[in-house]
């Protein structure tokens, strides 16, 4: 195995440290713990910590290493452990608003080629939630794929209806229908995973992500939990994000089931996920049309005439408002943090002068 097998290609090569006082080597983050990491290079996996100088230079969570990141590392103790000194620029990044009331970014994973959104054919299927996932994925420059699990719980007619519903709303997205119980459709998913590429599994708890991952790995190395029969709600079987090498040469990142996927500063993702509305917006009378109440709004006209689904239109407005609000709140919080930092620095400087340091 070499770095290319881990996804290191010509895009990352220009960022590789050529000259340094220390012999840094590129490695990829496979696991993130609270204060430590697991790295992988051509030789294997190693525990690692972030260098103090690196931690001091970070300004937000976005600067910290995430699963899938490439980093410059210095190895010690006969190449058995490492210290992280720098994170390479990210080709793609999957991020969301952090869960809860606090408005800040949380990176889910980096340098993903394809994100596989999993929903079940039964109770979990939700087109509005799918749109939310697609906004975050496309905003990060990642290719989306939809996996519809539990096909054994519905008839062929219902499966076909769900696929058509998805393709009507998202014409270009590949859709795989499968069952972990019967095994139907799983081989097609497995053969679609290209060697040297990085994939990511996303979806709610209980849709079968961990069971599918065990199948793709080829052994039961990840723990699965039962779901409630009445509503098919599951508990988190995956407790942390981690990058796993598959026998065929592909890499896959499993993520814990997400109860929230808040969007923040996702204008590009919204435009890419609602191209029909974006096209209609170009026909509006006013260039700054909000598509809410203006006369001559082509989007509102399309909704009134039944050319644009009302649910899709409302989802577009909701995601756009949420993204704008979270961005405004995040920027305001960053301004407060920086102002507080400057105040602390001024106070410390003043105290030093008083002491005559």
Buried (B, 14 or more C-beta within 10 A) or exposed (E): EEBEEBBBEEEBEEEBBEEEEEEBBBBBBBBBEEEEBBBBBBEEBBEBBBBEEBEEEEEEEBEBBBBBBBBBBBBEEEEEBBBBBBBBEBBBBBBBBBEEEEBBBBBBBBBBBBBBBBBBBBBBBEBEBBBBBBBBBBBBBBBBBBBBBBBBBBEEEBBEEBBEEBEEBBEEBEBBBBBBEEEEBBEEBBEBBEEBBBBBBBBBBBBBBBBBBBBBBEEEEBEBEEBEEEEBBBEBBBEEBBBBBBEEEBBBBBBBBBEEBBBBBBEEBBBBBBEBBBEBBEEBEEEEBEBEEBEEBBBBBBBEEEEBBEEBBEBBBBBBEBBBBBBEBBEEBBEEEEEEEEEEEEEEEEEEEEEEE
